[in-house]
Amino acid sequence: MESLFTTEGNQNIIDRINKLHPTTLSQWGKMTVDQMMSHCIGPLDVVLGNLHLKMNPIMAFFGRTIVRKKVMGAAQFKKDSPTAPAFIRTGSYDFEATRVELIEKVKKFREGPQVIKTDIHPFFGPMTHEEWDNLQWKHLDHHLRQFGV
């Protein structure tokens, strides 16, 4: 698994983001390319400490006990995986501004594990820096594959 903490892994994701265009179509799902990039910013904001989410306790228990192992153990996310309501995007977003913001947040990971400002995932519970990195990598990779890059 690649890492956002490494120069190579981080640049891999940025290069793929830079291959997107306003007219890039998804290979599955309902999001447009601008919605996808905005959607990807949300989880990065959680890990960087810019967004604090509260999870329904029943859903959090389900996530910590059943879903976590499946997601963390999988090589990649499956197509049409469920999305947390806080990350659903239905509006239109400025393509270039959203791309710039997404790339800047990905670049923050080059600074290393200290950029991670929480050790509690709202759905999966306590996580190490390596687990956060792994989860963010898988999420970004999933959506970039969704748009063919």
Secondary structure as the mmCIF struct_conf table of DSSP 4:
data_model
#
loop_
_struct_conf.conf_type_id
_struct_conf.id
_struct_conf.beg_label_comp_id
_struct_conf.beg_label_asym_id
_struct_conf.beg_label_seq_id
_struct_conf.end_label_comp_id
_struct_conf.end_label_asym_id
_struct_conf.end_label_seq_id
TURN_TY1_P TURN_TY1_P1 LEU A 4 PHE A 5
BEND BEND1 THR A 6 THR A 6
HELX_RH_AL_P HELX_RH_AL_P1 THR A 7 ASN A 18
TURN_TY1_P TURN_TY1_P2 LYS A 19 LYS A 19
TURN_TY1_P TURN_TY1_P3 PRO A 22 THR A 23
HELX_LH_PP_P HELX_LH_PP_P1 THR A 24 SER A 26
BEND BEND2 GLN A 27 LYS A 30
HELX_RH_AL_P HELX_RH_AL_P2 VAL A 33 VAL A 47
TURN_TY1_P TURN_TY1_P4 LEU A 48 GLY A 49
BEND BEND3 ASN A 50 ASN A 50
HELX_RH_AL_P HELX_RH_AL_P3 PRO A 57 PHE A 62
HELX_RH_PI_P HELX_RH_PI_P1 GLY A 63 VAL A 67
HELX_RH_AL_P HELX_RH_AL_P4 ARG A 68 GLY A 73
BEND BEND4 ALA A 74 GLN A 76
HELX_LH_PP_P HELX_LH_PP_P2 PHE A 77 LYS A 78
TURN_TY1_P TURN_TY1_P5 LYS A 79 ASP A 80
HELX_RH_3T_P HELX_RH_3T_P1 PRO A 85 PHE A 87
BEND BEND5 GLY A 91 GLY A 91
HELX_RH_AL_P HELX_RH_AL_P5 PHE A 95 LYS A 108
HELX_RH_3T_P HELX_RH_3T_P2 PHE A 109 GLU A 111
HELX_RH_3T_P HELX_RH_3T_P3 PRO A 113 VAL A 115
BEND BEND6 ASP A 119 ASP A 119
STRN STRN1 ILE A 120 HIS A 121
TURN_TY1_P TURN_TY1_P6 PRO A 122 PHE A 124
STRN STRN2 GLY A 125 PRO A 126
HELX_RH_AL_P HELX_RH_AL_P6 HIS A 129 GLN A 146
TURN_TY1_P TURN_TY1_P7 PHE A 147 GLY A 148
#
